[in-house]
């Protein structure tokens, strides 16, 4: 018997089948095999059709069943992970009224900033743990202001994962974690943030019913069976946004545990029981998947735009043929890159730098002594230092760090990168070979509440290796302090 998990991204939908008894991943597929279309009618806009997410989910089910000879009745539960912060609007018949305004759409920035200033920083931080910023609530306000004919027809708003669950079941609901990522949850009162909805003039009846993140949320109905190929009656047991789900996939549930990703951009997601929001302009705070009022678990999310994209740029522009060659070159240079520093912030404004766009900087090059090996090492170290700098911000905001867990992706495959981070934070980095879709599938089993068993499944199936911090921290600290000095010279210009 199996669980199925979906990861609804903005580039593709991934689906995974895991064996219930062992947690073993049977297979993962992607739909479409190329990237999904994203519509940008104006600069800064980004929209997608929710119906296309559903179509790709259905195609992924068919592909999995055929490839692994699995029947619909063998799938005993559904888990859903999805791109965060998106807005889906449906009418009374459940039909989308417009394309979804997705996470990377920036049209509502000013609406959120004005709300933050008018409502007041103290109240927003105390109740929302965030600025309303460019999140789902502010996007809904944008529709109200700019598309009143559409807004007048809205029956419910949903997040992307809510919409997929609805298409399976014909039931509209959401979770506390989901509402918090839309900045619609009042952590002080532990209710929907009515004061923000009132400020925006949004009718509270548009908020879906709330269900637990783990548990029987709804079941596949006859129409859902016909379209998806999963049997009517199959329960939906789990739903969460992609970053909380990534942490779950890495067995990150408790204070002191940190999940990290090192792809094109980098993410550090620290779980804490501290409701501090003092760094709310640089760090986002969401209800983690296991949040309850009596046992608060907050995911503090810090994003680093300039991460893997920096290393990829070097691959494309240096006379090198692969990341492996770059890593080999870098390993020929001592810690600190002989004083060469790279600030890897060339992928737009960095929220953790208070939205400053300082670009990439390569400094202290000596044309007689330094070569591309120094540049490769400085790049890896610079990205690692940016992770450590971000974690320093998280610590200042009340997060502890006892262990970091990361996926086996590009940056964490580099020993230089991982050893640098592990040594500077003073804790091990555990590497796991997993995906969001596999995590969502396994999370279906958490409706039974056995988190210890879940963690054991991850360790037995996915653990690749552990990087331990080096005892001799001095050269890493010296290099980090030099890098930080160069960064602060630019920031404080």
Helices and strands as residue ranges (DSSP letters): E 2-8, E 13-19, E 25-31, E 47-48, H 50-68, G 72-74, E 75-82, E 88-90, E 100-101, H 109-119, H 121-123, I 124-128, H 136-146, H 148-151, E 156-158, H 160-169, E 173-174, H 176-181, E 185-186, E 191-192, H 194-200, G 204-206, E 209-210, E 214-219, H 222-228, E 235-241, H 242-249, E 257-262, E 266-272, E 284-287, E 298-304, H 308-317, H 323-331, G 337-339, E 341-345, G 351-353, E 359-363, H 372-396, E 403-407, G 411-413, H 415-425, E 429-432, H 436-443, G 444-448, H 451-462, E 463-467, H 474-491
